[in-house]
């Protein structure tokens, strides 16, 4: 009869399962080791009323500056380390600081942003690289992501200052954008080509973000 050896084997397995060694291996896994904590991803929702987005475009003999609102956005982090984020700008809210209605209407037209067809612009973070030994108030991350304007998506990289706590996030950055890959061009008939040449290819976006920890569903 083989009953006794079989029963003894079951008892041995049961004893091992209750031992500290087996419990540690089961709970921790071979790759993490005993007692190593797993970082949790935290999501922060952008406060669209508090956050700001300021644009600036230069041309021969002058420049224009204005604002645009964010319609939504979120930032993700592990502890106090930035891991990702997505932001959506409402291009229909574009304004010009001197309240120049002609400039605003022209920027919203098909000559430039074609707002009626493309009411939003988005940026999605694809990579974040911490900057070593960054001083307080100086950029501490290099951020790379996909910018989409007028249905055209292109990569963009820029330095950013990011401060993350358990409850909120504050971030600021200046993005320099080349308008040509996004098909932002002066298209008006007759004078379009000549007029486009006096506009700088690059424009800037000064972004200040404020986000709060999202409440669990």
N, C-alpha and C positions, 0 to 999 in steps of 0.2 A: 504494500500500500504506500502511496506517495502523499497521503493527506497531510501528515505532520510537517514534512518539509514545505509544502505549499502554504499551510497556515503560518508557519514561521516566517516565510518570505513576506506575506502580507503584513504581519506584525512589524517587521523590520522597516517596510516602506512607511507605515503609519508613524513609527517613531521618528524617522528621518523628516517626514513632513512637519512634525511638530517641533523639530529642533531649530535653534537660532540660525544655524548655517543655512538650512534649506529655506527658511523664511526670508533671510536676507537675499538669497539668490533669486527667489521668486519675485519679491517686491522690487528689488533694485535692478535686476537684469545684469548680465555680464558686462555691458558696455558703460554703465553708469557707476557701478560700485555702490557699497552701502552708504546710506545717509546723504547722497547727492540730490539736491532739490532740482526739480524741473521748472524752468522759467515759464511764467504764464504771460500770454499776450494780453495786453490791455488796450482797449479802443477808446479814443477820445473824440468827441464830436466837436467840430469847429463852430465857434460862436460867430455866426455870419454878421451880426450887428456890431460886434466889437472889433472884428478883424477888418483890415483895410488892404486895398490893392490900388496903387497909384501908378499910372502909366506916364511915360515921357517919350516924345518923338521929336527929333531934331530935323531941321532942313536948312538949306542955305539961307542965311539971314534971319533965322528965328527958330522957335520951338513951340511945342504945345504940351501941356500937362493936364491931366484930369484924373478921374476916379472911376472905379468899376466895383461892383459888389460881388461877393461870393454868394452863390445860392446854396451850397452845401459843401461838406468836406469831412474827412476823418483822418486821424493820425493813429498809428499803432506803435506800441513799444513793448519791450520786455524789460521790466524794472524801469530804470531811468535811461534805457538805451533805445534810440529811435530805430524802428524796423521798417516802416512804410507809411503810406498815406495816399489819399486821392482827394483832389480839390476841383470844384466846378465853379467857373466864373460866369455870371449873367451878363453877357455882352450888351444886352438891351439897356442896361443901366449906365452905360458909358456916358460920362460927362466931361466937360472941358472947363478948366478953372476960371476962364474969363467969360463963361456962359455964352460962348460963341456958337450960336445955333447952327450957323452955316457949316462950321467945322465938324460939329457933332453929327449932323445929318449926312455929311460927306463921308465921314468915317464909317457910319452905319450902312452906307450904300454898297452896291456891288463893286464899286471902285476899290474898296478896302475890305471891310469885315463881312459884308453881305449878311447883316444881322437877321434879316427876315428869314433867310434860309438856314442860318447857323446861329441860333440865339445863345449858345453856350460855348465855352472853351474849357478844356479839361487838362489836368496834369496828374499823372499817376507815377508815383515813385517806384522805380525798379531796382535801385541799389543805393545803399547808404554806407559811407566809409567814414569812421571817426577820424578826426584830425588830432594827432598825438600832441600832448603838451599845450593844448589851446588855452589861452588866458581867458579870464572871465570877460564876457562881452565881445570876444572875438569869435569868428567862425569856428565851430567845433565839429562840423560834419561837411563832407562833400556829398551832395545829393545828385543823383542821376535819375531821370525819368522820361516818360513819353508825354510830350505836349501835343495837344490836338486843337487846331484852330482851322475853321472853315472846312472841316472834314479831312484835313491833312495832318498826319502824325509824324513827328520828328523827335529824335532824342535831344535832351537838354541837360547840361551839367552846371552846377553852381555851388558856391559855398553858402552855408547857412549857420545861423546861431540858434541853437535849440536848447531849451531848458525844460526838463520833464520832472514832475513830482508825482506823487501818488494820485492827486486829484486833478491836476491840470497841466497844460502845455503852453509855453510861449515860444514862438519862433519868428525869426525875421530873415529875409534874404532879398538880394537884388538879382533879378534874372535879366540877362541880356539876350534878346531874341532877334535872330535874323529873319526879317519878314518875308524874304524871297521864297524860301522853301515852303512857306505856308500860303503862297499865292496872294499875298497882301500887296497889291500894286495899284498905282493910279491908272485907271482904265479909260478915263474920259476921252471921247473922240477928239481928234485933231491935236490937242495939246497934251494928251495923256502920256505919251512916251517921253517927251521933253520934260514935263512936270515931274514924272517919276524919278528922273535922274537927279533932281535937286533935293530929294528926300533921302535921309540917311537910311542905309539898309537895316541898321540895327535900331531897335527901340528897347526901353527898359521897363521892367515891372518891379516896383518896390512892394514887397509883400510883408505884412505883419499879421501873424496868426495867433489867435487865442482859442484854446479848446478845453473842454471839460470832460472828465471821465464819464463815459456812457453808462447809463443805468442798465443792469441786466434785465433781459426781457422776462 
